[in-house]
Amino acid sequence: MMFRLNISPAVKQEMAEAFTWYAERNAEVADNFREEVLATFQLIAQHPERFPLWGDVVRRFVMKHYPYSVYYSVGDQVVNILAVGHNRRRAGYWQTR
């Protein structure tokens, strides 16, 4: 069963900022980043309970080729994407979302 994804404007903004950073350096790397994020979202929507808990209710998916993690929570048929955060910056900044 596929869960619906809820992606907040704040998450979309941080994804756009990361994409822009990569695009300024290498367009192909930026495109690959976007593809990996979208593939990650698809995998999470298909198997939201598959990835480890990071705290009591938040789960974390560590991206394979980029230093980013996707933090999310699972509700009734919905996955709330809380952050697509760089693994070495502002730890936990998204916890008030």
Biopython code that builds the backbone (N, CA, C, O; Angstrom):
import numpy as np
from Bio.PDB.StructureBuilder import StructureBuilder

atoms = [
    (1, "MET", "N", (0.840, -1.171, 0.000)),
    (1, "MET", "CA", (0.000, 0.000, 0.000)),
    (1, "MET", "C", (0.893, 1.245, 0.000)),
    (1, "MET", "O", (1.891, 1.308, 0.717)),
    (2, "MET", "N", (0.524, 2.205, -0.795)),
    (2, "MET", "CA", (1.284, 3.448, -0.925)),
    (2, "MET", "C", (0.686, 4.502, 0.007)),
    (2, "MET", "O", (-0.512, 4.781, -0.042)),
    (3, "PHE", "N", (1.529, 5.077, 0.848)),
    (3, "PHE", "CA", (1.106, 6.154, 1.727)),
    (3, "PHE", "C", (1.186, 7.479, 0.972)),
    (3, "PHE", "O", (2.016, 7.644, 0.079)),
    (4, "ARG", "N", (0.327, 8.409, 1.336)),
    (4, "ARG", "CA", (0.365, 9.753, 0.762)),
    (4, "ARG", "C", (1.480, 10.528, 1.452)),
    (4, "ARG", "O", (1.678, 10.388, 2.659)),
    (5, "LEU", "N", (2.208, 11.342, 0.697)),
    (5, "LEU", "CA", (3.277, 12.162, 1.261)),
    (5, "LEU", "C", (2.772, 13.570, 1.519)),
    (5, "LEU", "O", (2.096, 14.162, 0.678)),
    (6, "ASN", "N", (3.102, 14.094, 2.673)),
    (6, "ASN", "CA", (2.821, 15.481, 3.023)),
    (6, "ASN", "C", (4.175, 16.180, 3.150)),
    (6, "ASN", "O", (4.933, 15.930, 4.087)),
    (7, "ILE", "N", (4.462, 17.055, 2.193)),
    (7, "ILE", "CA", (5.750, 17.756, 2.165)),
    (7, "ILE", "C", (5.477, 19.236, 2.379)),
    (7, "ILE", "O", (4.845, 19.885, 1.546)),
    (8, "SER", "N", (5.949, 19.761, 3.482)),
    (8, "SER", "CA", (5.666, 21.155, 3.843)),
    (8, "SER", "C", (6.441, 22.133, 2.967)),
    (8, "SER", "O", (7.441, 21.759, 2.354)),
    (9, "PRO", "N", (5.983, 23.390, 2.903)),
    (9, "PRO", "CA", (6.735, 24.417, 2.174)),
    (9, "PRO", "C", (8.167, 24.577, 2.696)),
    (9, "PRO", "O", (9.076, 24.853, 1.913)),
    (10, "ALA", "N", (8.377, 24.409, 3.998)),
    (10, "ALA", "CA", (9.727, 24.533, 4.563)),
    (10, "ALA", "C", (10.650, 23.451, 4.010)),
    (10, "ALA", "O", (11.817, 23.717, 3.720)),
    (11, "VAL", "N", (10.138, 22.249, 3.864)),
    (11, "VAL", "CA", (10.939, 21.154, 3.306)),
    (11, "VAL", "C", (11.225, 21.418, 1.833)),
    (11, "VAL", "O", (12.345, 21.209, 1.367)),
    (12, "LYS", "N", (10.218, 21.876, 1.104)),
    (12, "LYS", "CA", (10.427, 22.198, -0.312)),
    (12, "LYS", "C", (11.488, 23.284, -0.472)),
    (12, "LYS", "O", (12.295, 23.245, -1.401)),
    (13, "GLN", "N", (11.478, 24.252, 0.442)),
    (13, "GLN", "CA", (12.463, 25.333, 0.386)),
    (13, "GLN", "C", (13.877, 24.805, 0.637)),
    (13, "GLN", "O", (14.809, 25.169, -0.080)),
    (14, "GLU", "N", (14.040, 23.949, 1.650)),
    (14, "GLU", "CA", (15.386, 23.448, 1.920)),
    (14, "GLU", "C", (15.870, 22.526, 0.807)),
    (14, "GLU", "O", (17.070, 22.470, 0.539)),
    (15, "MET", "N", (14.965, 21.807, 0.155)),
    (15, "MET", "CA", (15.353, 20.995, -0.996)),
    (15, "MET", "C", (15.806, 21.889, -2.148)),
    (15, "MET", "O", (16.796, 21.595, -2.818)),
    (16, "ALA", "N", (15.083, 22.972, -2.371)),
    (16, "ALA", "CA", (15.445, 23.908, -3.441)),
    (16, "ALA", "C", (16.806, 24.539, -3.176)),
    (16, "ALA", "O", (17.603, 24.711, -4.098)),
    (17, "GLU", "N", (17.073, 24.884, -1.925)),
    (17, "GLU", "CA", (18.367, 25.470, -1.574)),
    (17, "GLU", "C", (19.506, 24.481, -1.807)),
    (17, "GLU", "O", (20.559, 24.850, -2.327)),
    (18, "ALA", "N", (19.294, 23.232, -1.424)),
    (18, "ALA", "CA", (20.329, 22.215, -1.640)),
    (18, "ALA", "C", (20.543, 21.988, -3.136)),
    (18, "ALA", "O", (21.679, 21.881, -3.598)),
    (19, "PHE", "N", (19.443, 21.915, -3.889)),
    (19, "PHE", "CA", (19.557, 21.728, -5.335)),
    (19, "PHE", "C", (20.330, 22.882, -5.966)),
    (19, "PHE", "O", (21.204, 22.665, -6.805)),
    (20, "THR", "N", (20.007, 24.100, -5.564)),
    (20, "THR", "CA", (20.691, 25.281, -6.105)),
    (20, "THR", "C", (22.178, 25.232, -5.793)),
    (20, "THR", "O", (23.008, 25.534, -6.651)),
    (21, "TRP", "N", (22.513, 24.854, -4.568)),
    (21, "TRP", "CA", (23.926, 24.761, -4.185)),
    (21, "TRP", "C", (24.660, 23.792, -5.113)),
    (21, "TRP", "O", (25.732, 24.109, -5.630)),
    (22, "TYR", "N", (24.075, 22.605, -5.322)),
    (22, "TYR", "CA", (24.708, 21.634, -6.220)),
    (22, "TYR", "C", (24.736, 22.142, -7.660)),
    (22, "TYR", "O", (25.736, 21.963, -8.355)),
    (23, "ALA", "N", (23.653, 22.771, -8.117)),
    (23, "ALA", "CA", (23.564, 23.246, -9.504)),
    (23, "ALA", "C", (24.617, 24.302, -9.815)),
    (23, "ALA", "O", (25.124, 24.374, -10.934)),
    (24, "GLU", "N", (24.941, 25.120, -8.819)),
    (24, "GLU", "CA", (25.972, 26.140, -9.023)),
    (24, "GLU", "C", (27.350, 25.523, -9.231)),
    (24, "GLU", "O", (28.259, 26.171, -9.751)),
    (25, "ARG", "N", (27.494, 24.283, -8.825)),
    (25, "ARG", "CA", (28.771, 23.601, -8.945)),
    (25, "ARG", "C", (28.800, 22.612, -10.112)),
    (25, "ARG", "O", (29.801, 22.484, -10.817)),
    (26, "ASN", "N", (27.665, 21.912, -10.297)),
    (26, "ASN", "CA", (27.627, 20.892, -11.339)),
    (26, "ASN", "C", (26.167, 20.508, -11.597)),
    (26, "ASN", "O", (25.509, 19.959, -10.713)),
    (27, "ALA", "N", (25.660, 20.789, -12.790)),
    (27, "ALA", "CA", (24.253, 20.536, -13.122)),
    (27, "ALA", "C", (23.900, 19.056, -13.035)),
    (27, "ALA", "O", (22.810, 18.706, -12.583)),
    (28, "GLU", "N", (24.796, 18.198, -13.456)),
    (28, "GLU", "CA", (24.519, 16.763, -13.416)),
    (28, "GLU", "C", (24.406, 16.265, -11.976)),
    (28, "GLU", "O", (23.532, 15.455, -11.665)),
    (29, "VAL", "N", (25.270, 16.738, -11.113)),
    (29, "VAL", "CA", (25.212, 16.357, -9.701)),
    (29, "VAL", "C", (23.899, 16.846, -9.086)),
    (29, "VAL", "O", (23.278, 16.139, -8.291)),
    (30, "ALA", "N", (23.485, 18.046, -9.453)),
    (30, "ALA", "CA", (22.219, 18.589, -8.953)),
    (30, "ALA", "C", (21.040, 17.731, -9.408)),
    (30, "ALA", "O", (20.152, 17.423, -8.613)),
    (31, "ASP", "N", (21.031, 17.349, -10.676)),
    (31, "ASP", "CA", (19.954, 16.490, -11.185)),
    (31, "ASP", "C", (19.943, 15.142, -10.475)),
    (31, "ASP", "O", (18.880, 14.616, -10.146)),
    (32, "ASN", "N", (21.124, 14.587, -10.241)),
    (32, "ASN", "CA", (21.208, 13.313, -9.523)),
    (32, "ASN", "C", (20.717, 13.447, -8.090)),
    (32, "ASN", "O", (20.080, 12.534, -7.565)),
    (33, "PHE", "N", (21.008, 14.583, -7.449)),
    (33, "PHE", "CA", (20.511, 14.837, -6.096)),
    (33, "PHE", "C", (18.984, 14.833, -6.098)),
    (33, "PHE", "O", (18.358, 14.168, -5.273)),
    (34, "ARG", "N", (18.389, 15.577, -7.030)),
    (34, "ARG", "CA", (16.926, 15.640, -7.102)),
    (34, "ARG", "C", (16.337, 14.252, -7.331)),
    (34, "ARG", "O", (15.353, 13.882, -6.692)),
    (35, "GLU", "N", (16.931, 13.485, -8.237)),
    (35, "GLU", "CA", (16.443, 12.133, -8.509)),
    (35, "GLU", "C", (16.534, 11.239, -7.280)),
    (35, "GLU", "O", (15.628, 10.448, -7.013)),
    (36, "GLU", "N", (17.632, 11.364, -6.529)),
    (36, "GLU", "CA", (17.767, 10.531, -5.332)),
    (36, "GLU", "C", (16.755, 10.925, -4.261)),
    (36, "GLU", "O", (16.206, 10.059, -3.580)),
    (37, "VAL", "N", (16.505, 12.220, -4.107)),
    (37, "VAL", "CA", (15.491, 12.661, -3.142)),
    (37, "VAL", "C", (14.120, 12.113, -3.535)),
    (37, "VAL", "O", (13.404, 11.580, -2.688)),
    (38, "LEU", "N", (13.751, 12.238, -4.801)),
    (38, "LEU", "CA", (12.446, 11.755, -5.254)),
    (38, "LEU", "C", (12.325, 10.239, -5.121)),
    (38, "LEU", "O", (11.267, 9.739, -4.740)),
    (39, "ALA", "N", (13.385, 9.508, -5.427)),
    (39, "ALA", "CA", (13.376, 8.053, -5.254)),
    (39, "ALA", "C", (13.251, 7.683, -3.778)),
    (39, "ALA", "O", (12.580, 6.713, -3.428)),
    (40, "THR", "N", (13.895, 8.457, -2.927)),
    (40, "THR", "CA", (13.795, 8.238, -1.482)),
    (40, "THR", "C", (12.363, 8.444, -1.015)),
    (40, "THR", "O", (11.837, 7.635, -0.250)),
    (41, "PHE", "N", (11.726, 9.521, -1.468)),
    (41, "PHE", "CA", (10.327, 9.774, -1.109)),
    (41, "PHE", "C", (9.439, 8.611, -1.555)),
    (41, "PHE", "O", (8.562, 8.176, -0.808)),
    (42, "GLN", "N", (9.664, 8.114, -2.758)),
    (42, "GLN", "CA", (8.872, 7.000, -3.287)),
    (42, "GLN", "C", (9.039, 5.756, -2.414)),
    (42, "GLN", "O", (8.060, 5.086, -2.087)),
    (43, "LEU", "N", (10.266, 5.455, -2.044)),
    (43, "LEU", "CA", (10.545, 4.291, -1.206)),
    (43, "LEU", "C", (9.904, 4.438, 0.171)),
    (43, "LEU", "O", (9.338, 3.482, 0.700)),
    (44, "ILE", "N", (9.993, 5.622, 0.743)),
    (44, "ILE", "CA", (9.375, 5.877, 2.046)),
    (44, "ILE", "C", (7.860, 5.732, 1.951)),
    (44, "ILE", "O", (7.241, 5.159, 2.848)),
    (45, "ALA", "N", (7.253, 6.242, 0.880)),
    (45, "ALA", "CA", (5.799, 6.143, 0.703)),
    (45, "ALA", "C", (5.353, 4.686, 0.583)),
    (45, "ALA", "O", (4.264, 4.332, 1.033)),
    (46, "GLN", "N", (6.177, 3.855, -0.012)),
    (46, "GLN", "CA", (5.844, 2.442, -0.183)),
    (46, "GLN", "C", (6.081, 1.626, 1.084)),
    (46, "GLN", "O", (5.333, 0.692, 1.371)),
    (47, "HIS", "N", (7.117, 1.974, 1.840)),
    (47, "HIS", "CA", (7.513, 1.186, 3.020)),
    (47, "HIS", "C", (7.887, 2.109, 4.181)),
    (47, "HIS", "O", (9.050, 2.133, 4.585)),
    (48, "PRO", "N", (6.949, 2.857, 4.721)),
    (48, "PRO", "CA", (7.304, 3.864, 5.730)),
    (48, "PRO", "C", (7.842, 3.297, 7.042)),
    (48, "PRO", "O", (8.601, 3.973, 7.737)),
    (49, "GLU", "N", (7.469, 2.086, 7.385)),
    (49, "GLU", "CA", (7.919, 1.499, 8.653)),
    (49, "GLU", "C", (9.274, 0.808, 8.515)),
    (49, "GLU", "O", (9.817, 0.314, 9.503)),
    (50, "ARG", "N", (9.811, 0.768, 7.336)),
    (50, "ARG", "CA", (11.036, 0.014, 7.054)),
    (50, "ARG", "C", (12.291, 0.635, 7.659)),
    (50, "ARG", "O", (13.250, -0.073, 7.965)),
    (51, "PHE", "N", (12.285, 1.930, 7.830)),
    (51, "PHE", "CA", (13.499, 2.636, 8.226)),
    (51, "PHE", "C", (13.497, 2.920, 9.721)),
    (51, "PHE", "O", (12.432, 3.038, 10.327)),
    (52, "PRO", "N", (14.674, 3.031, 10.321)),
    (52, "PRO", "CA", (14.775, 3.076, 11.781)),
    (52, "PRO", "C", (14.200, 4.343, 12.402)),
    (52, "PRO", "O", (14.190, 5.423, 11.812)),
    (53, "LEU", "N", (13.725, 4.148, 13.623)),
    (53, "LEU", "CA", (13.259, 5.285, 14.418)),
    (53, "LEU", "C", (14.444, 6.149, 14.812)),
    (53, "LEU", "O", (15.541, 5.654, 15.073)),
    (54, "TRP", "N", (14.202, 7.429, 14.849)),
    (54, "TRP", "CA", (15.167, 8.420, 15.323)),
    (54, "TRP", "C", (14.422, 9.202, 16.399)),
    (54, "TRP", "O", (13.878, 10.276, 16.144)),
    (55, "GLY", "N", (14.409, 8.651, 17.589)),
    (55, "GLY", "CA", (13.576, 9.196, 18.654)),
    (55, "GLY", "C", (12.337, 8.330, 18.820)),
    (55, "GLY", "O", (12.340, 7.151, 18.467)),
    (56, "ASP", "N", (11.282, 8.924, 19.358)),
    (56, "ASP", "CA", (10.071, 8.157, 19.660)),
    (56, "ASP", "C", (9.176, 7.904, 18.450)),
    (56, "ASP", "O", (8.661, 6.797, 18.291)),
    (57, "VAL", "N", (8.980, 8.901, 17.599)),
    (57, "VAL", "CA", (8.040, 8.755, 16.487)),
    (57, "VAL", "C", (8.620, 9.123, 15.127)),
    (57, "VAL", "O", (8.007, 8.838, 14.098)),
    (58, "VAL", "N", (9.766, 9.737, 15.106)),
    (58, "VAL", "CA", (10.378, 10.178, 13.851)),
    (58, "VAL", "C", (11.270, 9.069, 13.311)),
    (58, "VAL", "O", (11.982, 8.402, 14.061)),
    (59, "ARG", "N", (11.216, 8.890, 12.013)),
    (59, "ARG", "CA", (12.079, 7.922, 11.342)),
    (59, "ARG", "C", (13.086, 8.667, 10.474)),
    (59, "ARG", "O", (12.865, 9.811, 10.077)),
    (60, "ARG", "N", (14.192, 7.992, 10.192)),
    (60, "ARG", "CA", (15.269, 8.631, 9.429)),
    (60, "ARG", "C", (15.740, 7.711, 8.306)),
    (60, "ARG", "O", (16.007, 6.528, 8.515)),
    (61, "PHE", "N", (15.832, 8.287, 7.117)),
    (61, "PHE", "CA", (16.403, 7.604, 5.966)),
    (61, "PHE", "C", (17.664, 8.359, 5.578)),
    (61, "PHE", "O", (17.602, 9.541, 5.240)),
    (62, "VAL", "N", (18.809, 7.685, 5.625)),
    (62, "VAL", "CA", (20.079, 8.306, 5.257)),
    (62, "VAL", "C", (20.294, 8.069, 3.765)),
    (62, "VAL", "O", (20.338, 6.930, 3.301)),
    (63, "MET", "N", (20.427, 9.168, 3.028)),
    (63, "MET", "CA", (20.626, 9.049, 1.587)),
    (63, "MET", "C", (21.980, 8.412, 1.292)),
    (63, "MET", "O", (22.948, 8.606, 2.027)),
    (64, "LYS", "N", (22.027, 7.658, 0.216)),
    (64, "LYS", "CA", (23.212, 6.863, -0.098)),
    (64, "LYS", "C", (24.352, 7.683, -0.703)),
    (64, "LYS", "O", (25.511, 7.490, -0.336)),
    (65, "HIS", "N", (24.043, 8.582, -1.611)),
    (65, "HIS", "CA", (25.093, 9.270, -2.365)),
    (65, "HIS", "C", (25.319, 10.724, -1.969)),
    (65, "HIS", "O", (26.216, 11.379, -2.500)),
    (66, "TYR", "N", (24.529, 11.222, -1.059)),
    (66, "TYR", "CA", (24.634, 12.624, -0.639)),
    (66, "TYR", "C", (24.581, 12.685, 0.883)),
    (66, "TYR", "O", (23.982, 11.813, 1.513)),
    (67, "PRO", "N", (25.199, 13.702, 1.483)),
    (67, "PRO", "CA", (25.249, 13.790, 2.949)),
    (67, "PRO", "C", (23.966, 14.373, 3.543)),
    (67, "PRO", "O", (24.006, 15.329, 4.318)),
    (68, "TYR", "N", (22.837, 13.788, 3.171)),
    (68, "TYR", "CA", (21.533, 14.252, 3.630)),
    (68, "TYR", "C", (20.746, 13.087, 4.195)),
    (68, "TYR", "O", (20.953, 11.931, 3.827)),
    (69, "SER", "N", (19.831, 13.426, 5.105)),
    (69, "SER", "CA", (18.884, 12.454, 5.636)),
    (69, "SER", "C", (17.483, 13.018, 5.498)),
    (69, "SER", "O", (17.271, 14.230, 5.555)),
    (70, "VAL", "N", (16.529, 12.111, 5.315)),
    (70, "VAL", "CA", (15.121, 12.491, 5.283)),
    (70, "VAL", "C", (14.516, 12.051, 6.610)),
    (70, "VAL", "O", (14.570, 10.875, 6.972)),
    (71, "TYR", "N", (13.941, 13.006, 7.326)),
    (71, "TYR", "CA", (13.277, 12.746, 8.598)),
    (71, "TYR", "C", (11.781, 12.814, 8.356)),
    (71, "TYR", "O", (11.291, 13.730, 7.696)),
    (72, "TYR", "N", (11.054, 11.834, 8.895)),
    (72, "TYR", "CA", (9.615, 11.796, 8.637)),
    (72, "TYR", "C", (8.883, 11.085, 9.768)),
    (72, "TYR", "O", (9.475, 10.346, 10.554)),
    (73, "SER", "N", (7.583, 11.331, 9.825)),
    (73, "SER", "CA", (6.720, 10.623, 10.764)),
    (73, "SER", "C", (5.601, 9.963, 9.966)),
    (73, "SER", "O", (5.255, 10.403, 8.870)),
    (74, "VAL", "N", (5.049, 8.907, 10.533)),
    (74, "VAL", "CA", (4.019, 8.135, 9.848)),
    (74, "VAL", "C", (2.704, 8.305, 10.583)),
    (74, "VAL", "O", (2.617, 8.088, 11.791)),
    (75, "GLY", "N", (1.680, 8.698, 9.833)),
    (75, "GLY", "CA", (0.334, 8.807, 10.377)),
    (75, "GLY", "C", (-0.566, 7.784, 9.712)),
    (75, "GLY", "O", (-0.089, 6.810, 9.131)),
    (76, "ASP", "N", (-1.870, 8.008, 9.798)),
    (76, "ASP", "CA", (-2.850, 7.119, 9.190)),
    (76, "ASP", "C", (-2.865, 7.342, 7.678)),
    (76, "ASP", "O", (-3.482, 8.292, 7.196)),
    (77, "GLN", "N", (-2.195, 6.479, 6.939)),
    (77, "GLN", "CA", (-2.104, 6.534, 5.480)),
    (77, "GLN", "C", (-1.349, 7.749, 4.948)),
    (77, "GLN", "O", (-1.432, 8.053, 3.758)),
    (78, "VAL", "N", (-0.620, 8.443, 5.809)),
    (78, "VAL", "CA", (0.137, 9.615, 5.381)),
    (78, "VAL", "C", (1.526, 9.600, 6.008)),
    (78, "VAL", "O", (1.703, 9.202, 7.159)),
    (79, "VAL", "N", (2.495, 10.039, 5.234)),
    (79, "VAL", "CA", (3.855, 10.224, 5.725)),
    (79, "VAL", "C", (4.135, 11.716, 5.692)),
    (79, "VAL", "O", (4.024, 12.355, 4.646)),
    (80, "ASN", "N", (4.495, 12.266, 6.837)),
    (80, "ASN", "CA", (4.834, 13.680, 6.943)),
    (80, "ASN", "C", (6.345, 13.828, 6.844)),
    (80, "ASN", "O", (7.079, 13.419, 7.743)),
    (81, "ILE", "N", (6.803, 14.413, 5.748)),
    (81, "ILE", "CA", (8.229, 14.667, 5.577)),
    (81, "ILE", "C", (8.559, 15.905, 6.405)),
    (81, "ILE", "O", (8.043, 16.990, 6.141)),
    (82, "LEU", "N", (9.414, 15.740, 7.402)),
    (82, "LEU", "CA", (9.742, 16.821, 8.332)),
    (82, "LEU", "C", (10.970, 17.608, 7.908)),
    (82, "LEU", "O", (11.068, 18.805, 8.179)),
    (83, "ALA", "N", (11.905, 16.942, 7.245)),
    (83, "ALA", "CA", (13.130, 17.634, 6.833)),
    (83, "ALA", "C", (13.900, 16.788, 5.836)),
    (83, "ALA", "O", (13.844, 15.558, 5.853)),
    (84, "VAL", "N", (14.615, 17.479, 4.973)),
    (84, "VAL", "CA", (15.661, 16.881, 4.155)),
    (84, "VAL", "C", (16.903, 17.660, 4.564)),
    (84, "VAL", "O", (17.251, 18.680, 3.970)),
    (85, "GLY", "N", (17.560, 17.143, 5.604)),
    (85, "GLY", "CA", (18.620, 17.906, 6.237)),
    (85, "GLY", "C", (20.013, 17.377, 5.977)),
    (85, "GLY", "O", (20.233, 16.169, 5.887)),
    (86, "HIS", "N", (20.952, 18.303, 5.857)),
    (86, "HIS", "CA", (22.364, 17.951, 5.710)),
    (86, "HIS", "C", (22.822, 17.277, 6.998)),
    (86, "HIS", "O", (22.484, 17.729, 8.092)),
    (87, "ASN", "N", (23.575, 16.217, 6.875)),
    (87, "ASN", "CA", (23.981, 15.427, 8.040)),
    (87, "ASN", "C", (24.965, 16.132, 8.967)),
    (87, "ASN", "O", (25.182, 15.674, 10.088)),
    (88, "ARG", "N", (25.561, 17.229, 8.526)),
    (88, "ARG", "CA", (26.549, 17.918, 9.362)),
    (88, "ARG", "C", (26.170, 19.356, 9.679)),
    (88, "ARG", "O", (27.022, 20.150, 10.078)),
    (89, "ARG", "N", (24.918, 19.692, 9.508)),
    (89, "ARG", "CA", (24.493, 21.067, 9.776)),
    (89, "ARG", "C", (23.239, 21.101, 10.630)),
    (89, "ARG", "O", (22.348, 20.267, 10.466)),
    (90, "ARG", "N", (23.170, 22.026, 11.508)),
    (90, "ARG", "CA", (21.975, 22.358, 12.297)),
    (90, "ARG", "C", (21.190, 21.137, 12.784)),
    (90, "ARG", "O", (19.999, 21.015, 12.498)),
    (91, "ALA", "N", (21.820, 20.274, 13.483)),
    (91, "ALA", "CA", (21.154, 19.063, 13.955)),
    (91, "ALA", "C", (19.874, 19.401, 14.716)),
    (91, "ALA", "O", (19.878, 20.226, 15.629)),
    (92, "GLY", "N", (18.786, 18.752, 14.324)),
    (92, "GLY", "CA", (17.518, 18.889, 15.025)),
    (92, "GLY", "C", (16.750, 20.168, 14.779)),
    (92, "GLY", "O", (15.736, 20.399, 15.438)),
    (93, "TYR", "N", (17.189, 21.009, 13.857)),
    (93, "TYR", "CA", (16.527, 22.296, 13.603)),
    (93, "TYR", "C", (15.056, 22.132, 13.237)),
    (93, "TYR", "O", (14.258, 23.037, 13.480)),
    (94, "TRP", "N", (14.696, 21.023, 12.674)),
    (94, "TRP", "CA", (13.361, 20.783, 12.139)),
    (94, "TRP", "C", (12.382, 20.253, 13.190)),
    (94, "TRP", "O", (11.203, 20.074, 12.885)),
    (95, "GLN", "N", (12.836, 20.000, 14.403)),
    (95, "GLN", "CA", (12.001, 19.324, 15.397)),
    (95, "GLN", "C", (10.781, 20.121, 15.833)),
    (95, "GLN", "O", (9.871, 19.554, 16.439)),
    (96, "THR", "N", (10.734, 21.399, 15.548)),
    (96, "THR", "CA", (9.547, 22.185, 15.904)),
    (96, "THR", "C", (8.503, 22.181, 14.789)),
    (96, "THR", "O", (7.458, 22.818, 14.927)),
    (97, "ARG", "N", (8.763, 21.487, 13.705)),
    (97, "ARG", "CA", (7.804, 21.439, 12.587)),
    (97, "ARG", "C", (6.668, 20.491, 12.893)),
    (97, "ARG", "O", (5.768, 20.321, 12.072)),
]
sb = StructureBuilder()
sb.init_structure("model")
sb.init_model(0)
sb.init_chain("A")
sb.init_seg("    ")
for serial, (resi, resn, name, xyz) in enumerate(atoms, 1):
    if name == "N":
        sb.init_residue(resn, " ", resi, " ")
    sb.init_atom(name, np.array(xyz, "f"), 0.0, 1.0, " ", f" {name:<3s}", serial, name[0])
structure = sb.get_structure()
